[in-house]
Amino acid sequence: MSGYIYETHLHTRGASACGVTEPEDYIDIYKKAGYAGIIVTDHFFNGNCGVDRSLPWAEMVEQYCSGYERAKKAAEGKDFDVFFGIEYNFEGDEYLLYGLDKEWLLKHEDVMGASHQKLFEMVNEAGGLMIQAHPFRKRDYIKKINLHPECVHGVEVYNAGNKPEENAKAVLLANEQDLPGTSGSDMHNVVQIEDYIRDKSFKPGGVVFQKRLTSIFDYVNGIKNREHDVIM
């Protein structure tokens, strides 16, 4: 598939408790795999976050954004884009948020404890994008499937960590609700991309645009306007 490929769902050891790979170690390998950039979406404070949650809010935000900031710094001068995102958790159903940044987080401590509708409104007010991540994933830590198509701009229809039947249900949901789909690897360990480069034993995700993104809002608007293709 020709165009500019972006990883949309990626965790770092810098801010996700489950992250295996240091932020800096993603850049060269993703570039080698043919990607134009990544969006760092570490788990937020209400999910599997690696930040010390006993700290004051501003210090928590600084720690949380460090994974993204370290990756971005490592990409300087390498013709590779690094953008900021968030994975937000509601008792098992999770959402990828794009278009918010450190300054927004510092001013919005009230994002914690928001309802689905309130979070959607906050993201909209910021001109951002809210995507339901891996909506049909079944795991021990997910007690039940919760769907909120009225509170999202789109659905993650391919997640490399999902089973094929789980992704197939996500495609149906997006089609039924007339929502754009996205695709991401849900990357935690760079070894998987190395496997993809070596023997294609791992099938990563991604979103493809015909124009290079210059900011996260190019991604936000590109998804909303369905100017993209998804890797599945």
Buried (B, 14 or more C-beta within 10 A) or exposed (E): EEBBBBBBBBBBBBBBEBBBBBBBBBBBBBBEBEBBBBBBBBBBBBBBBBBEEEEEBEEBBBBBBBBBBBBBEBBEEEEBBBBBBBBBBBEBBBBBBBBBBBEBBBEBEEBEEBEBEEBBBBBBEBEBBBBBBBBBBEEEEBEEEBBBBEBBBBBBBBBBBBEEEBBBBBBEBBEEEEBBBBBBBBBBBBEBBBBBBEEEEBEBBBBBBEEEBEEBBBBBBBBBEEEBBBBB
